[in-house]
Amino acid sequence: MSVQNLPEALDLAASCITQGRSLLTQSWGLQGIKASDSKRLVEIEKVKTNQVKAKPEYGWMKQYPSAIYSSALRNLAKAVDRWRKGDSG
């Protein structure tokens, strides 16, 4: 990935965080699912990866390493964990 693509990569990471947060909070309302936030985000990451591989509208994401959205979702998991513990630092 070149420096020229950095703004697009940052937009991609921000989009993944927004979508991941939305899916995570929606999953909290599902009855019968007993999984930690981290495990839920791992599953969200799998869905995101499968979207990239399967849907033509996400084809543009193939030009970027999957590590971008994987890292974004892992950072979201850490942020949610800190939020649950009341640690804003």
PDB file of N, CA, C and O in Angstrom:
ATOM      1  N   MET A   1       0.860  -1.174   0.000  1.00  0.00           N
ATOM      2  CA  MET A   1       0.000   0.000   0.000  1.00  0.00           C
ATOM      3  C   MET A   1       0.897   1.224   0.000  1.00  0.00           C
ATOM      4  O   MET A   1       1.839   1.314   0.787  1.00  0.00           O
ATOM      5  N   SER A   2       0.603   2.157  -0.877  1.00  0.00           N
ATOM      6  CA  SER A   2       1.426   3.359  -0.969  1.00  0.00           C
ATOM      7  C   SER A   2       0.878   4.464  -0.074  1.00  0.00           C
ATOM      8  O   SER A   2      -0.257   4.406   0.400  1.00  0.00           O
ATOM      9  N   VAL A   3       1.711   5.459   0.137  1.00  0.00           N
ATOM     10  CA  VAL A   3       1.315   6.613   0.952  1.00  0.00           C
ATOM     11  C   VAL A   3       0.135   7.329   0.307  1.00  0.00           C
ATOM     12  O   VAL A   3      -0.689   7.923   1.001  1.00  0.00           O
ATOM     13  N   GLN A   4       0.053   7.275  -1.026  1.00  0.00           N
ATOM     14  CA  GLN A   4      -1.061   7.915  -1.725  1.00  0.00           C
ATOM     15  C   GLN A   4      -2.399   7.324  -1.306  1.00  0.00           C
ATOM     16  O   GLN A   4      -3.418   8.015  -1.310  1.00  0.00           O
ATOM     17  N   ASN A   5      -2.394   6.051  -0.947  1.00  0.00           N
ATOM     18  CA  ASN A   5      -3.634   5.371  -0.567  1.00  0.00           C
ATOM     19  C   ASN A   5      -3.949   5.497   0.917  1.00  0.00           C
ATOM     20  O   ASN A   5      -4.975   4.992   1.373  1.00  0.00           O
ATOM     21  N   LEU A   6      -3.095   6.154   1.668  1.00  0.00           N
ATOM     22  CA  LEU A   6      -3.286   6.253   3.109  1.00  0.00           C
ATOM     23  C   LEU A   6      -4.641   6.855   3.495  1.00  0.00           C
ATOM     24  O   LEU A   6      -5.303   6.301   4.372  1.00  0.00           O
ATOM     25  N   PRO A   7      -5.087   7.961   2.887  1.00  0.00           N
ATOM     26  CA  PRO A   7      -6.403   8.488   3.264  1.00  0.00           C
ATOM     27  C   PRO A   7      -7.533   7.478   3.039  1.00  0.00           C
ATOM     28  O   PRO A   7      -8.448   7.379   3.856  1.00  0.00           O
ATOM     29  N   GLU A   8      -7.469   6.735   1.939  1.00  0.00           N
ATOM     30  CA  GLU A   8      -8.492   5.720   1.676  1.00  0.00           C
ATOM     31  C   GLU A   8      -8.418   4.596   2.702  1.00  0.00           C
ATOM     32  O   GLU A   8      -9.449   4.094   3.149  1.00  0.00           O
ATOM     33  N   ALA A   9      -7.213   4.202   3.073  1.00  0.00           N
ATOM     34  CA  ALA A   9      -7.041   3.145   4.068  1.00  0.00           C
ATOM     35  C   ALA A   9      -7.575   3.599   5.429  1.00  0.00           C
ATOM     36  O   ALA A   9      -8.194   2.814   6.148  1.00  0.00           O
ATOM     37  N   LEU A  10      -7.340   4.851   5.777  1.00  0.00           N
ATOM     38  CA  LEU A  10      -7.871   5.380   7.043  1.00  0.00           C
ATOM     39  C   LEU A  10      -9.392   5.439   7.011  1.00  0.00           C
ATOM     40  O   LEU A  10     -10.053   5.147   8.008  1.00  0.00           O
ATOM     41  N   ASP A  11      -9.945   5.817   5.861  1.00  0.00           N
ATOM     42  CA  ASP A  11     -11.405   5.815   5.709  1.00  0.00           C
ATOM     43  C   ASP A  11     -11.958   4.400   5.862  1.00  0.00           C
ATOM     44  O   ASP A  11     -13.002   4.195   6.480  1.00  0.00           O
ATOM     45  N   LEU A  12     -11.244   3.428   5.290  1.00  0.00           N
ATOM     46  CA  LEU A  12     -11.655   2.036   5.408  1.00  0.00           C
ATOM     47  C   LEU A  12     -11.649   1.594   6.867  1.00  0.00           C
ATOM     48  O   LEU A  12     -12.599   0.959   7.324  1.00  0.00           O
ATOM     49  N   ALA A  13     -10.596   1.920   7.597  1.00  0.00           N
ATOM     50  CA  ALA A  13     -10.512   1.545   9.014  1.00  0.00           C
ATOM     51  C   ALA A  13     -11.638   2.199   9.808  1.00  0.00           C
ATOM     52  O   ALA A  13     -12.261   1.550  10.648  1.00  0.00           O
ATOM     53  N   ALA A  14     -11.899   3.468   9.551  1.00  0.00           N
ATOM     54  CA  ALA A  14     -12.971   4.174  10.259  1.00  0.00           C
ATOM     55  C   ALA A  14     -14.329   3.550   9.941  1.00  0.00           C
ATOM     56  O   ALA A  14     -15.175   3.406  10.824  1.00  0.00           O
ATOM     57  N   SER A  15     -14.528   3.187   8.691  1.00  0.00           N
ATOM     58  CA  SER A  15     -15.780   2.544   8.286  1.00  0.00           C
ATOM     59  C   SER A  15     -15.948   1.201   8.985  1.00  0.00           C
ATOM     60  O   SER A  15     -17.045   0.864   9.431  1.00  0.00           O
ATOM     61  N   CYS A  16     -14.869   0.437   9.083  1.00  0.00           N
ATOM     62  CA  CYS A  16     -14.935  -0.857   9.758  1.00  0.00           C
ATOM     63  C   CYS A  16     -15.263  -0.705  11.232  1.00  0.00           C
ATOM     64  O   CYS A  16     -16.027  -1.493  11.788  1.00  0.00           O
ATOM     65  N   ILE A  17     -14.691   0.303  11.861  1.00  0.00           N
ATOM     66  CA  ILE A  17     -14.990   0.550  13.272  1.00  0.00           C
ATOM     67  C   ILE A  17     -16.458   0.923  13.437  1.00  0.00           C
ATOM     68  O   ILE A  17     -17.132   0.414  14.333  1.00  0.00           O
ATOM     69  N   THR A  18     -16.953   1.801  12.583  1.00  0.00           N
ATOM     70  CA  THR A  18     -18.359   2.216  12.656  1.00  0.00           C
ATOM     71  C   THR A  18     -19.287   1.026  12.444  1.00  0.00           C
ATOM     72  O   THR A  18     -20.229   0.823  13.211  1.00  0.00           O
ATOM     73  N   GLN A  19     -19.021   0.241  11.406  1.00  0.00           N
ATOM     74  CA  GLN A  19     -19.858  -0.921  11.123  1.00  0.00           C
ATOM     75  C   GLN A  19     -19.737  -1.966  12.225  1.00  0.00           C
ATOM     76  O   GLN A  19     -20.733  -2.562  12.635  1.00  0.00           O
ATOM     77  N   GLY A  20     -18.519  -2.186  12.701  1.00  0.00           N
ATOM     78  CA  GLY A  20     -18.303  -3.159  13.774  1.00  0.00           C
ATOM     79  C   GLY A  20     -19.024  -2.765  15.049  1.00  0.00           C
ATOM     80  O   GLY A  20     -19.637  -3.603  15.710  1.00  0.00           O
ATOM     81  N   ARG A  21     -18.948  -1.478  15.393  1.00  0.00           N
ATOM     82  CA  ARG A  21     -19.638  -0.991  16.597  1.00  0.00           C
ATOM     83  C   ARG A  21     -21.146  -1.176  16.455  1.00  0.00           C
ATOM     84  O   ARG A  21     -21.821  -1.587  17.399  1.00  0.00           O
ATOM     85  N   SER A  22     -21.659  -0.875  15.286  1.00  0.00           N
ATOM     86  CA  SER A  22     -23.092  -1.025  15.043  1.00  0.00           C
ATOM     87  C   SER A  22     -23.523  -2.486  15.165  1.00  0.00           C
ATOM     88  O   SER A  22     -24.510  -2.789  15.835  1.00  0.00           O
ATOM     89  N   LEU A  23     -22.789  -3.387  14.520  1.00  0.00           N
ATOM     90  CA  LEU A  23     -23.117  -4.809  14.599  1.00  0.00           C
ATOM     91  C   LEU A  23     -22.968  -5.340  16.017  1.00  0.00           C
ATOM     92  O   LEU A  23     -23.768  -6.162  16.463  1.00  0.00           O
ATOM     93  N   LEU A  24     -21.947  -4.873  16.723  1.00  0.00           N
ATOM     94  CA  LEU A  24     -21.739  -5.317  18.100  1.00  0.00           C
ATOM     95  C   LEU A  24     -22.903  -4.897  18.986  1.00  0.00           C
ATOM     96  O   LEU A  24     -23.442  -5.715  19.732  1.00  0.00           O
ATOM     97  N   THR A  25     -23.291  -3.640  18.912  1.00  0.00           N
ATOM     98  CA  THR A  25     -24.386  -3.179  19.771  1.00  0.00           C
ATOM     99  C   THR A  25     -25.708  -3.842  19.394  1.00  0.00           C
ATOM    100  O   THR A  25     -26.543  -4.096  20.262  1.00  0.00           O
ATOM    101  N   GLN A  26     -25.903  -4.123  18.107  1.00  0.00           N
ATOM    102  CA  GLN A  26     -27.109  -4.853  17.704  1.00  0.00           C
ATOM    103  C   GLN A  26     -27.106  -6.264  18.284  1.00  0.00           C
ATOM    104  O   GLN A  26     -28.153  -6.782  18.672  1.00  0.00           O
ATOM    105  N   SER A  27     -25.930  -6.882  18.342  1.00  0.00           N
ATOM    106  CA  SER A  27     -25.842  -8.258  18.843  1.00  0.00           C
ATOM    107  C   SER A  27     -26.136  -8.344  20.335  1.00  0.00           C
ATOM    108  O   SER A  27     -26.515  -9.408  20.824  1.00  0.00           O
ATOM    109  N   TRP A  28     -25.970  -7.256  21.061  1.00  0.00           N
ATOM    110  CA  TRP A  28     -26.267  -7.275  22.497  1.00  0.00           C
ATOM    111  C   TRP A  28     -27.741  -7.564  22.749  1.00  0.00           C
ATOM    112  O   TRP A  28     -28.096  -8.122  23.787  1.00  0.00           O
ATOM    113  N   GLY A  29     -28.593  -7.189  21.814  1.00  0.00           N
ATOM    114  CA  GLY A  29     -30.032  -7.393  21.983  1.00  0.00           C
ATOM    115  C   GLY A  29     -30.521  -8.770  21.575  1.00  0.00           C
ATOM    116  O   GLY A  29     -31.696  -9.081  21.773  1.00  0.00           O
ATOM    117  N   LEU A  30     -29.662  -9.601  21.015  1.00  0.00           N
ATOM    118  CA  LEU A  30     -30.073 -10.933  20.574  1.00  0.00           C
ATOM    119  C   LEU A  30     -30.155 -11.871  21.770  1.00  0.00           C
ATOM    120  O   LEU A  30     -29.215 -11.981  22.557  1.00  0.00           O
ATOM    121  N   GLN A  31     -31.284 -12.537  21.891  1.00  0.00           N
ATOM    122  CA  GLN A  31     -31.493 -13.456  23.006  1.00  0.00           C
ATOM    123  C   GLN A  31     -30.743 -14.757  22.756  1.00  0.00           C
ATOM    124  O   GLN A  31     -30.665 -15.220  21.618  1.00  0.00           O
ATOM    125  N   GLY A  32     -30.203 -15.337  23.789  1.00  0.00           N
ATOM    126  CA  GLY A  32     -29.592 -16.649  23.711  1.00  0.00           C
ATOM    127  C   GLY A  32     -28.145 -16.668  23.245  1.00  0.00           C
ATOM    128  O   GLY A  32     -27.553 -17.742  23.134  1.00  0.00           O
ATOM    129  N   ILE A  33     -27.569 -15.522  22.974  1.00  0.00           N
ATOM    130  CA  ILE A  33     -26.162 -15.495  22.571  1.00  0.00           C
ATOM    131  C   ILE A  33     -25.331 -15.136  23.791  1.00  0.00           C
ATOM    132  O   ILE A  33     -25.458 -14.051  24.359  1.00  0.00           O
ATOM    133  N   LYS A  34     -24.493 -16.057  24.171  1.00  0.00           N
ATOM    134  CA  LYS A  34     -23.631 -15.854  25.332  1.00  0.00           C
ATOM    135  C   LYS A  34     -22.187 -15.823  24.840  1.00  0.00           C
ATOM    136  O   LYS A  34     -21.496 -16.842  24.869  1.00  0.00           O
ATOM    137  N   ALA A  35     -21.740 -14.670  24.395  1.00  0.00           N
ATOM    138  CA  ALA A  35     -20.376 -14.526  23.900  1.00  0.00           C
ATOM    139  C   ALA A  35     -19.832 -13.184  24.356  1.00  0.00           C
ATOM    140  O   ALA A  35     -20.571 -12.210  24.501  1.00  0.00           O
ATOM    141  N   SER A  36     -18.535 -13.152  24.578  1.00  0.00           N
ATOM    142  CA  SER A  36     -17.896 -11.898  24.962  1.00  0.00           C
ATOM    143  C   SER A  36     -17.881 -10.943  23.771  1.00  0.00           C
ATOM    144  O   SER A  36     -18.078 -11.349  22.626  1.00  0.00           O
ATOM    145  N   ASP A  37     -17.646  -9.685  24.063  1.00  0.00           N
ATOM    146  CA  ASP A  37     -17.559  -8.700  22.988  1.00  0.00           C
ATOM    147  C   ASP A  37     -16.436  -9.058  22.023  1.00  0.00           C
ATOM    148  O   ASP A  37     -16.587  -8.909  20.810  1.00  0.00           O
ATOM    149  N   SER A  38     -15.317  -9.527  22.553  1.00  0.00           N
ATOM    150  CA  SER A  38     -14.191  -9.906  21.692  1.00  0.00           C
ATOM    151  C   SER A  38     -14.573 -11.030  20.740  1.00  0.00           C
ATOM    152  O   SER A  38     -14.245 -10.983  19.555  1.00  0.00           O
ATOM    153  N   LYS A  39     -15.261 -12.034  21.254  1.00  0.00           N
ATOM    154  CA  LYS A  39     -15.679 -13.155  20.404  1.00  0.00           C
ATOM    155  C   LYS A  39     -16.689 -12.685  19.363  1.00  0.00           C
ATOM    156  O   LYS A  39     -16.658 -13.137  18.218  1.00  0.00           O
ATOM    157  N   ARG A  40     -17.574 -11.791  19.751  1.00  0.00           N
ATOM    158  CA  ARG A  40     -18.544 -11.257  18.787  1.00  0.00           C
ATOM    159  C   ARG A  40     -17.821 -10.504  17.669  1.00  0.00           C
ATOM    160  O   ARG A  40     -18.175 -10.630  16.497  1.00  0.00           O
ATOM    161  N   LEU A  41     -16.805  -9.721  18.042  1.00  0.00           N
ATOM    162  CA  LEU A  41     -16.067  -8.957  17.036  1.00  0.00           C
ATOM    163  C   LEU A  41     -15.225  -9.871  16.142  1.00  0.00           C
ATOM    164  O   LEU A  41     -15.002  -9.548  14.975  1.00  0.00           O
ATOM    165  N   VAL A  42     -14.761 -10.990  16.663  1.00  0.00           N
ATOM    166  CA  VAL A  42     -14.053 -11.970  15.820  1.00  0.00           C
ATOM    167  C   VAL A  42     -15.013 -12.481  14.750  1.00  0.00           C
ATOM    168  O   VAL A  42     -14.633 -12.617  13.587  1.00  0.00           O
ATOM    169  N   GLU A  43     -16.242 -12.760  15.134  1.00  0.00           N
ATOM    170  CA  GLU A  43     -17.232 -13.226  14.166  1.00  0.00           C
ATOM    171  C   GLU A  43     -17.584 -12.129  13.171  1.00  0.00           C
ATOM    172  O   GLU A  43     -17.769 -12.404  11.985  1.00  0.00           O
ATOM    173  N   ILE A  44     -17.677 -10.895  13.640  1.00  0.00           N
ATOM    174  CA  ILE A  44     -17.941  -9.764  12.743  1.00  0.00           C
ATOM    175  C   ILE A  44     -16.797  -9.637  11.734  1.00  0.00           C
ATOM    176  O   ILE A  44     -17.031  -9.363  10.557  1.00  0.00           O
ATOM    177  N   GLU A  45     -15.562  -9.835  12.197  1.00  0.00           N
ATOM    178  CA  GLU A  45     -14.408  -9.775  11.299  1.00  0.00           C
ATOM    179  C   GLU A  45     -14.504 -10.866  10.223  1.00  0.00           C
ATOM    180  O   GLU A  45     -14.180 -10.621   9.062  1.00  0.00           O
ATOM    181  N   LYS A  46     -14.949 -12.068  10.610  1.00  0.00           N
ATOM    182  CA  LYS A  46     -15.116 -13.145   9.631  1.00  0.00           C
ATOM    183  C   LYS A  46     -16.158 -12.766   8.580  1.00  0.00           C
ATOM    184  O   LYS A  46     -15.964 -13.008   7.388  1.00  0.00           O
ATOM    185  N   VAL A  47     -17.257 -12.173   9.026  1.00  0.00           N
ATOM    186  CA  VAL A  47     -18.293 -11.740   8.093  1.00  0.00           C
ATOM    187  C   VAL A  47     -17.726 -10.691   7.148  1.00  0.00           C
ATOM    188  O   VAL A  47     -17.947 -10.745   5.938  1.00  0.00           O
ATOM    189  N   LYS A  48     -16.998  -9.742   7.708  1.00  0.00           N
ATOM    190  CA  LYS A  48     -16.401  -8.676   6.903  1.00  0.00           C
ATOM    191  C   LYS A  48     -15.453  -9.266   5.861  1.00  0.00           C
ATOM    192  O   LYS A  48     -15.472  -8.852   4.702  1.00  0.00           O
ATOM    193  N   THR A  49     -14.633 -10.221   6.261  1.00  0.00           N
ATOM    194  CA  THR A  49     -13.702 -10.860   5.334  1.00  0.00           C
ATOM    195  C   THR A  49     -14.455 -11.590   4.234  1.00  0.00           C
ATOM    196  O   THR A  49     -14.075 -11.511   3.065  1.00  0.00           O
ATOM    197  N   ASN A  50     -15.520 -12.299   4.595  1.00  0.00           N
ATOM    198  CA  ASN A  50     -16.310 -13.013   3.594  1.00  0.00           C
ATOM    199  C   ASN A  50     -16.995 -12.054   2.629  1.00  0.00           C
ATOM    200  O   ASN A  50     -17.139 -12.362   1.446  1.00  0.00           O
ATOM    201  N   GLN A  51     -17.415 -10.899   3.121  1.00  0.00           N
ATOM    202  CA  GLN A  51     -18.006  -9.889   2.232  1.00  0.00           C
ATOM    203  C   GLN A  51     -16.995  -9.447   1.197  1.00  0.00           C
ATOM    204  O   GLN A  51     -17.316  -9.312   0.016  1.00  0.00           O
ATOM    205  N   VAL A  52     -15.776  -9.223   1.646  1.00  0.00           N
ATOM    206  CA  VAL A  52     -14.719  -8.768   0.743  1.00  0.00           C
ATOM    207  C   VAL A  52     -14.493  -9.808  -0.348  1.00  0.00           C
ATOM    208  O   VAL A  52     -14.309  -9.464  -1.516  1.00  0.00           O
ATOM    209  N   LYS A  53     -14.508 -11.069   0.036  1.00  0.00           N
ATOM    210  CA  LYS A  53     -14.235 -12.131  -0.922  1.00  0.00           C
ATOM    211  C   LYS A  53     -15.408 -12.387  -1.871  1.00  0.00           C
ATOM    212  O   LYS A  53     -15.195 -12.789  -3.015  1.00  0.00           O
ATOM    213  N   ALA A  54     -16.629 -12.162  -1.416  1.00  0.00           N
ATOM    214  CA  ALA A  54     -17.793 -12.621  -2.167  1.00  0.00           C
ATOM    215  C   ALA A  54     -18.575 -11.549  -2.922  1.00  0.00           C
ATOM    216  O   ALA A  54     -19.153 -11.846  -3.968  1.00  0.00           O
ATOM    217  N   LYS A  55     -18.608 -10.348  -2.437  1.00  0.00           N
ATOM    218  CA  LYS A  55     -19.503  -9.354  -3.022  1.00  0.00           C
ATOM    219  C   LYS A  55     -18.751  -8.367  -3.910  1.00  0.00           C
ATOM    220  O   LYS A  55     -17.751  -7.781  -3.494  1.00  0.00           O
ATOM    221  N   PRO A  56     -19.236  -8.191  -5.123  1.00  0.00           N
ATOM    222  CA  PRO A  56     -18.559  -7.276  -6.051  1.00  0.00           C
ATOM    223  C   PRO A  56     -18.474  -5.840  -5.543  1.00  0.00           C
ATOM    224  O   PRO A  56     -17.507  -5.140  -5.843  1.00  0.00           O
ATOM    225  N   GLU A  57     -19.460  -5.394  -4.788  1.00  0.00           N
ATOM    226  CA  GLU A  57     -19.442  -4.005  -4.314  1.00  0.00           C
ATOM    227  C   GLU A  57     -18.332  -3.731  -3.306  1.00  0.00           C
ATOM    228  O   GLU A  57     -17.996  -2.576  -3.048  1.00  0.00           O
ATOM    229  N   TYR A  58     -17.764  -4.789  -2.736  1.00  0.00           N
ATOM    230  CA  TYR A  58     -16.641  -4.631  -1.810  1.00  0.00           C
ATOM    231  C   TYR A  58     -15.308  -4.956  -2.473  1.00  0.00           C
ATOM    232  O   TYR A  58     -14.275  -5.012  -1.806  1.00  0.00           O
ATOM    233  N   GLY A  59     -15.331  -5.167  -3.774  1.00  0.00           N
ATOM    234  CA  GLY A  59     -14.120  -5.514  -4.499  1.00  0.00           C
ATOM    235  C   GLY A  59     -13.001  -4.501  -4.336  1.00  0.00           C
ATOM    236  O   GLY A  59     -11.827  -4.869  -4.351  1.00  0.00           O
ATOM    237  N   TRP A  60     -13.349  -3.225  -4.180  1.00  0.00           N
ATOM    238  CA  TRP A  60     -12.328  -2.180  -4.019  1.00  0.00           C
ATOM    239  C   TRP A  60     -11.486  -2.400  -2.770  1.00  0.00           C
ATOM    240  O   TRP A  60     -10.349  -1.935  -2.696  1.00  0.00           O
ATOM    241  N   MET A  61     -12.047  -3.117  -1.777  1.00  0.00           N
ATOM    242  CA  MET A  61     -11.302  -3.338  -0.539  1.00  0.00           C
ATOM    243  C   MET A  61     -10.161  -4.326  -0.725  1.00  0.00           C
ATOM    244  O   MET A  61      -9.252  -4.389   0.103  1.00  0.00           O
ATOM    245  N   LYS A  62     -10.202  -5.107  -1.821  1.00  0.00           N
ATOM    246  CA  LYS A  62      -9.158  -6.098  -2.057  1.00  0.00           C
ATOM    247  C   LYS A  62      -7.800  -5.463  -2.323  1.00  0.00           C
ATOM    248  O   LYS A  62      -6.768  -6.124  -2.205  1.00  0.00           O
ATOM    249  N   GLN A  63      -7.798  -4.188  -2.681  1.00  0.00           N
ATOM    250  CA  GLN A  63      -6.520  -3.530  -2.937  1.00  0.00           C
ATOM    251  C   GLN A  63      -5.782  -3.174  -1.643  1.00  0.00           C
ATOM    252  O   GLN A  63      -4.624  -2.757  -1.676  1.00  0.00           O
ATOM    253  N   TYR A  64      -6.455  -3.341  -0.515  1.00  0.00           N
ATOM    254  CA  TYR A  64      -5.854  -3.048   0.783  1.00  0.00           C
ATOM    255  C   TYR A  64      -5.661  -4.330   1.567  1.00  0.00           C
ATOM    256  O   TYR A  64      -6.429  -5.277   1.402  1.00  0.00           O
ATOM    257  N   PRO A  65      -4.653  -4.376   2.412  1.00  0.00           N
ATOM    258  CA  PRO A  65      -4.461  -5.575   3.242  1.00  0.00           C
ATOM    259  C   PRO A  65      -5.618  -5.734   4.226  1.00  0.00           C
ATOM    260  O   PRO A  65      -6.126  -4.752   4.768  1.00  0.00           O
ATOM    261  N   SER A  66      -6.023  -6.973   4.448  1.00  0.00           N
ATOM    262  CA  SER A  66      -7.111  -7.229   5.404  1.00  0.00           C
ATOM    263  C   SER A  66      -6.704  -6.825   6.813  1.00  0.00           C
ATOM    264  O   SER A  66      -7.560  -6.674   7.685  1.00  0.00           O
ATOM    265  N   ALA A  67      -5.415  -6.651   7.043  1.00  0.00           N
ATOM    266  CA  ALA A  67      -4.938  -6.237   8.366  1.00  0.00           C
ATOM    267  C   ALA A  67      -5.518  -4.889   8.771  1.00  0.00           C
ATOM    268  O   ALA A  67      -5.624  -4.592   9.961  1.00  0.00           O
ATOM    269  N   ILE A  68      -5.896  -4.069   7.789  1.00  0.00           N
ATOM    270  CA  ILE A  68      -6.459  -2.754   8.126  1.00  0.00           C
ATOM    271  C   ILE A  68      -7.743  -2.919   8.905  1.00  0.00           C
ATOM    272  O   ILE A  68      -7.885  -2.363   9.994  1.00  0.00           O
ATOM    273  N   TYR A  69      -8.698  -3.690   8.352  1.00  0.00           N
ATOM    274  CA  TYR A  69      -9.949  -3.813   9.088  1.00  0.00           C
ATOM    275  C   TYR A  69      -9.836  -4.783  10.251  1.00  0.00           C
ATOM    276  O   TYR A  69     -10.567  -4.649  11.231  1.00  0.00           O
ATOM    277  N   SER A  70      -8.940  -5.756  10.168  1.00  0.00           N
ATOM    278  CA  SER A  70      -8.729  -6.651  11.312  1.00  0.00           C
ATOM    279  C   SER A  70      -8.207  -5.864  12.514  1.00  0.00           C
ATOM    280  O   SER A  70      -8.690  -6.029  13.634  1.00  0.00           O
ATOM    281  N   SER A  71      -7.226  -5.017  12.269  1.00  0.00           N
ATOM    282  CA  SER A  71      -6.673  -4.190  13.353  1.00  0.00           C
ATOM    283  C   SER A  71      -7.715  -3.227  13.892  1.00  0.00           C
ATOM    284  O   SER A  71      -7.803  -3.009  15.101  1.00  0.00           O
ATOM    285  N   ALA A  72      -8.504  -2.652  12.998  1.00  0.00           N
ATOM    286  CA  ALA A  72      -9.537  -1.714  13.434  1.00  0.00           C
ATOM    287  C   ALA A  72     -10.534  -2.408  14.356  1.00  0.00           C
ATOM    288  O   ALA A  72     -10.918  -1.847  15.382  1.00  0.00           O
ATOM    289  N   LEU A  73     -10.957  -3.620  14.004  1.00  0.00           N
ATOM    290  CA  LEU A  73     -11.921  -4.339  14.838  1.00  0.00           C
ATOM    291  C   LEU A  73     -11.288  -4.829  16.134  1.00  0.00           C
ATOM    292  O   LEU A  73     -11.964  -4.870  17.162  1.00  0.00           O
ATOM    293  N   ARG A  74     -10.010  -5.202  16.116  1.00  0.00           N
ATOM    294  CA  ARG A  74      -9.337  -5.582  17.363  1.00  0.00           C
ATOM    295  C   ARG A  74      -9.219  -4.382  18.297  1.00  0.00           C
ATOM    296  O   ARG A  74      -9.401  -4.507  19.508  1.00  0.00           O
ATOM    297  N   ASN A  75      -8.915  -3.223  17.726  1.00  0.00           N
ATOM    298  CA  ASN A  75      -8.843  -2.010  18.543  1.00  0.00           C
ATOM    299  C   ASN A  75     -10.212  -1.650  19.103  1.00  0.00           C
ATOM    300  O   ASN A  75     -10.316  -1.163  20.229  1.00  0.00           O
ATOM    301  N   LEU A  76     -11.254  -1.886  18.328  1.00  0.00           N
ATOM    302  CA  LEU A  76     -12.609  -1.657  18.828  1.00  0.00           C
ATOM    303  C   LEU A  76     -12.892  -2.591  20.008  1.00  0.00           C
ATOM    304  O   LEU A  76     -13.481  -2.164  21.001  1.00  0.00           O
ATOM    305  N   ALA A  77     -12.482  -3.847  19.911  1.00  0.00           N
ATOM    306  CA  ALA A  77     -12.685  -4.795  21.015  1.00  0.00           C
ATOM    307  C   ALA A  77     -11.981  -4.312  22.280  1.00  0.00           C
ATOM    308  O   ALA A  77     -12.541  -4.389  23.374  1.00  0.00           O
ATOM    309  N   LYS A  78     -10.762  -3.816  22.131  1.00  0.00           N
ATOM    310  CA  LYS A  78     -10.022  -3.288  23.285  1.00  0.00           C
ATOM    311  C   LYS A  78     -10.725  -2.066  23.868  1.00  0.00           C
ATOM    312  O   LYS A  78     -10.802  -1.914  25.087  1.00  0.00           O
ATOM    313  N   ALA A  79     -11.232  -1.202  23.004  1.00  0.00           N
ATOM    314  CA  ALA A  79     -11.923   0.002  23.469  1.00  0.00           C
ATOM    315  C   ALA A  79     -13.202  -0.362  24.221  1.00  0.00           C
ATOM    316  O   ALA A  79     -13.498   0.233  25.257  1.00  0.00           O
ATOM    317  N   VAL A  80     -13.957  -1.328  23.713  1.00  0.00           N
ATOM    318  CA  VAL A  80     -15.188  -1.757  24.388  1.00  0.00           C
ATOM    319  C   VAL A  80     -14.846  -2.379  25.738  1.00  0.00           C
ATOM    320  O   VAL A  80     -15.549  -2.153  26.723  1.00  0.00           O
ATOM    321  N   ASP A  81     -13.774  -3.157  25.786  1.00  0.00           N
ATOM    322  CA  ASP A  81     -13.345  -3.756  27.047  1.00  0.00           C
ATOM    323  C   ASP A  81     -12.995  -2.683  28.074  1.00  0.00           C
ATOM    324  O   ASP A  81     -13.396  -2.774  29.234  1.00  0.00           O
ATOM    325  N   ARG A  82     -12.246  -1.666  27.644  1.00  0.00           N
ATOM    326  CA  ARG A  82     -11.916  -0.560  28.561  1.00  0.00           C
ATOM    327  C   ARG A  82     -13.184   0.172  29.001  1.00  0.00           C
ATOM    328  O   ARG A  82     -13.309   0.559  30.162  1.00  0.00           O
ATOM    329  N   TRP A  83     -14.121   0.360  28.072  1.00  0.00           N
ATOM    330  CA  TRP A  83     -15.377   1.045  28.393  1.00  0.00           C
ATOM    331  C   TRP A  83     -16.159   0.258  29.440  1.00  0.00           C
ATOM    332  O   TRP A  83     -16.694   0.837  30.385  1.00  0.00           O
ATOM    333  N   ARG A  84     -16.224  -1.072  29.268  1.00  0.00           N
ATOM    334  CA  ARG A  84     -16.956  -1.899  30.226  1.00  0.00           C
ATOM    335  C   ARG A  84     -16.317  -1.857  31.617  1.00  0.00           C
ATOM    336  O   ARG A  84     -17.010  -1.949  32.630  1.00  0.00           O
ATOM    337  N   LYS A  85     -14.999  -1.719  31.653  1.00  0.00           N
ATOM    338  CA  LYS A  85     -14.283  -1.659  32.932  1.00  0.00           C
ATOM    339  C   LYS A  85     -14.294  -0.262  33.533  1.00  0.00           C
ATOM    340  O   LYS A  85     -13.839  -0.069  34.660  1.00  0.00           O
ATOM    341  N   GLY A  86     -14.810   0.716  32.791  1.00  0.00           N
ATOM    342  CA  GLY A  86     -14.851   2.080  33.289  1.00  0.00           C
ATOM    343  C   GLY A  86     -13.526   2.799  33.168  1.00  0.00           C
ATOM    344  O   GLY A  86     -13.306   3.820  33.820  1.00  0.00           O
ATOM    345  N   ASP A  87     -12.637   2.268  32.332  1.00  0.00           N
ATOM    346  CA  ASP A  87     -11.316   2.848  32.116  1.00  0.00           C
ATOM    347  C   ASP A  87     -11.337   3.677  30.837  1.00  0.00           C
ATOM    348  O   ASP A  87     -11.371   3.120  29.740  1.00  0.00           O
ATOM    349  N   SER A  88     -11.320   4.956  30.962  1.00  0.00           N
ATOM    350  CA  SER A  88     -11.405   5.815  29.771  1.00  0.00           C
ATOM    351  C   SER A  88     -10.036   6.149  29.210  1.00  0.00           C
ATOM    352  O   SER A  88      -9.941   6.771  28.151  1.00  0.00           O
ATOM    353  N   GLY A  89      -8.967   5.748  29.901  1.00  0.00           N
ATOM    354  CA  GLY A  89      -7.603   6.091  29.517  1.00  0.00           C
ATOM    355  C   GLY A  89      -7.195   5.423  28.283  1.00  0.00           C
ATOM    356  O   GLY A  89      -6.068   5.608  27.823  1.00  0.00           O
TER     357      GLY A  89
END
